[in-house]
């Protein structure tokens, strides 16, 4: 990729403050942290002696020097190592910002030692079980040289170099793995695609896999609130950091810049234990996309029913991950190979969620896609297409500014898989439309059902999710599309999941009715007899922001009136993945 396509702004140095932890200072050297060591009172003490190699310099292939912290069991026995690759400072685990995040979601800081990188594996657990943990300050972060980039193939090359350096250390068996959530998951797609010889396994725990489609221009809309938070509150260092917001404004269509921020899934062949959820509006689409497209033959998928941080540090889930690593990195005959290739959840939203349902694939083999047709006359959804054409609409600036279509289930109905909407739409008074769609579960009385994804369900979390923070409160499966970018990618589109090229603009003419396919996030959702499903269509974001404090998206193209046509030659529909009863 041409270097001048990236835009950079000056970074800010990592200094004492909210993101500065007890071990954030630059202090090269080796020390032993004895069993019982506690970095600070809220955190878990170490159960064993741990050697800390701090701020070790590593030179990358282009001459840039980065620094890593390595935690490893005391003694002379060689061990495999788990790397946590992200721009979050390697000493940030004890920072006020991370402790605040734990408090917000309802995690006690005592579940970790504080030595872990934010969203990464805890050395207290892994060193006690015969593993080392490497926390790098990646390119451009803290004292590491170079300019920071955001989720692209440069990070894959840097991770390759670090993996090969780790494998060559005299304390290492030559087996390297990666683990972590969010950013630490995304970096694993890019690292694995580079195929470093000593990368033995990956464990991506919910992560974006296409920066254009997942982060900055989902559905072709420049919704950059979370990207702004990521860019402005990470990448503290002495060089420059990539300016993703300016790039999004300068590159509104898919081009070489964004292609470089998609991993080469065909080259991901390493054993992989992938963890996903239905509810993460930032990561869900990307995690499932990577799962579908990665070439690994030894890959496992677990779909949980909470939020990534409490799920990642849950004791049973950590033990499950250790079984995978023990099998792949140590050759332990522990029966991991008999683990179902897919374990999925079915949400109930009234306290009856099911987790760990085994399957050979996703969607499960007993799922049959079923088409429900919209009827603008009755505002209903039915498996029978209406003969008569009809239409309904809303004024973009009006109240109400949504259209709803509802069906009631007479028998228990379980949805597991990928929903999609196929709509015939028209813009009155505009040449474009930003469309948002949402599939909601309603109780028998028509009340929308939702649930928090985190342990904290108190007053504060009620407040911060009132107008957004959709990652923390699940309200249903959503999708979106800018209609002028409706062109499908015929090579990537499947019956289950439409994929758009986002590389060309086709504006609407007055009176023109066009059909669009909109992918929605995958679901696992049960409807009891009498409960209802509601499809909502609108010109505004129906779930609000991804996280508290993000800037809300306001469409610049929506004006006038949006019309949805149904029946006859314009048979708008919703395709649902219905599991056999």
Order of alpha helices (4+ residues) and beta strands (2+ residues): beta-beta-beta-beta-beta-alpha-alpha-beta-alpha-beta-alpha-beta-alpha-beta-alpha-alpha-beta-alpha-beta-alpha-alpha-beta-beta-beta-beta-beta-beta-beta-beta-beta-beta-alpha-beta-beta-beta-beta-beta-beta-beta
